[in-house]
Amino acid sequence: MTSSRQPSVYGLWSIVYGLFLCGCSGLNSQGLSALESVAGSQAQIGRYVAGEQKKFQRLLNDVRAKRLHQGMLKNEALARYGDPVIQEPVSSGGGKIFLYRDPVQYFNTDRVYLSFDGRGRLYEWEYLPAGDNG
């Protein structure tokens, strides 16, 4: 005589649930790891932007207090004020013009242009307050 024994519903659901948990725990740890990575990247980006804003404020303070001077080296400006938003070559002489503005505000922000000669020395600058940005 053969037995027509069927697996219990409880036993079948236990197996399905166990497989589900095993699969999800792997996904959750990967997902959690990805989220932690993104959060870390966001924090790093936030620190970078805050640092750039601080350097821009330093430049604005130096311009307003008349601390910029002709002859300042390009490397000194980069060290003190960070990388400009835009670097444009001057048409003759191998110089550069740096544009500084707030790193996250694209409109209605102060701008400062620093012009360096071919030897990398500051020879002029221009400050445009937020209302003069046309």
N, C-alpha and C positions, 0 to 999 in steps of 0.2 A: 504494500500500500504506500503510495507516495503522498507526501504532505504538500499541500498547496499554501504553504506559509508565505505571507506577504510581509515585507518589512514594515515596521510601524511608521506611521506618519511622523512621530516624534523623532525617530532615528534618522529618517531622511532629511527632515528639516535641520537637525543638528549638524549633519554633514554639510548641507548647503550653507548654513550659517557659518560654520567653521571655515569653509573655503572662502566665503565672502570676507570674513575678517582677515584672513591671511592675505588675500589680494589687496584689500583696502589699506592694511597697515603698511604695505610696501609703497602704495601710492601716497598715502598720507605722509610718510617720512620723506619721500621725494618731493611732494608738494610743499611740505613744511620747509624743507631745505631750500627749495626755490624761493619761497616767500621770505625766508631769512636773508637770502642773497639779495633779493630785490630791496628789502628794507635796509640792508647794509649799504647798497648802492645809493639809495635815496638819501640816507644819512650822509654819505660821503659827498654826494652832489650838493646837499644843503650846506655842508661845511665849506666846500669850495666856493660856492656862490657868496656865502657870508664873507669869506676872506676877500673875494674880489670886490665886493661892495665896500668893505673897510678900506681897501687900497684906493678905490675911487674917491672915497670921502677924504682920504689923506691928500690926494691930489687937489681936490677942491679947496681944502683948507690951506694948502701951500700956495695955490693961485690967489686966493682971497687975501692971504697974509703977505703976499708979495715975496714969497720965499723961493720962487723959481728964479734961475739966473742963467744968463747966456753962458755957454761953455759947458753946461752940465753934460756929462757923457750919457749916451744912449743906454749903456749898460746900467748906469746909476738909476736912470728913470725906470728901466724895466725892473730892477731890484726893488725900488721903492714903491712903484705904482702898479706893478704887474704887467701882464701882456695887454696891449691895446685891443680894442674891438676890431679895428682895421689898421693895417699898415700899408701905406701907399708909397710907391717910389716917387721921388721928385723927378721931374722931366729931365733935369740936367744936374750933373755933379755927383750923382750917386747917393743923394740924401734920401731921407724917409720922412713921411708925415704920419704921426700916430694919432688915432682918434680914440679918445676915452669917453665913455658914458656909463651910466648905471648898467650893470650886466643883465638886469631883468626887465628894465623899463625901456621900451623901444621908442615911445613917444613922450613928449612933454618931460624931458629930462635934461639936465645940464650936460653940456659937451665941452670937452677941452681938446684942442688940437696942439700937438707938440711937433715942431719942425726941426729936423736934424740935418746938418750938412753931410757931405761925403766923408768927413772924418769922424762922424758920429757925435758931433757936438750940437747941443741945442742952440739955435739962433733966434727963434721966435716961438711964441705960443699965442693961442687965442682961446678965450673963455666965452662961451655962449650960454647964458642962463636959460633955463627951461622955456621961458616965454619967447625967446629969440630964435627958436629952432626952425621956424617957418615950415 
